[in-house]
């Protein structure tokens, strides 16, 4: 994935999240999907940051790889 594809996917996930959150009452399926969206979105933002860092230090951004959900979600904010 290149930067525009990654950012496009993030935008799709954000739009889906907004639709689900604005939908009123949430089913268990809705809540599970919201968790999936948040996890995938966080992984994609992490990938964007990795790509930016590689670019900043003269490395190939295409060498960046998505990290596991557990690793990304374990970061301290």
N, C-alpha and C positions, 0 to 999 in steps of 0.2 A: 504494500500500500504506500502511496506517496502522501505528502502532506495534505493535499486537497481532498483525497479520498478519506483520510483519517478524520479531518475536520468535518467533511460532509456526513460521515457516519455519526460523529458526535452530535451534529445538528439534528439528524434524524432521531437519535435517542432522546434528545432534549424535547423535541416536539412530541414524541410518543409519551414521554413522562408527563408533560403538561396536559395532554389529552386525558391520561389516566387520572391524574390528580384533580382535574376539573370535573371529573365525571360523577361526583357525588359519592354515594356509598361505594365502598370498595369490597370486592369479593376476596377470598383467599388467593385466587388466581391473580387478581390485580396486584395484590400486595407482593406476591412472589415475583411477578413480572417487574414491578418497580425495583425490587432488590436486584434483579438481573440487570436491569437498565443501569442502575447506579454502579454496579460492579464493572460492567463493560465500559461505561463512560469513564470511570476512573482509570481503567487499564489503557484506554485510548489516550487520555490526557498524559499519562505517564509515558506512553510511546512518543507523543509529540515532544515532551520535555527531553527524552533521550535523544531524539533526532536533532533537536535544537542544540543540545550540548555537543553532540558529535560534530555538527556543522561548525560550531564555535571553535572547536579545537582542531579543525582541519581534517576531521575523519569523515568517512562515508556515512551519511545518515541512513542509508539502506541497510547498514549492518545492525541497526537497532532492532531489537526483538521484543515482542510483548512479554511482559512479566506475568507470572501467575497472579490470579485474583488474591490468593492468600498473601503473597509478597506485597502487592500494591496496597491492599487494605490494611496491612500491618504497619505502614509508614506512620510516623508521628507527624501531626500537622503543626 
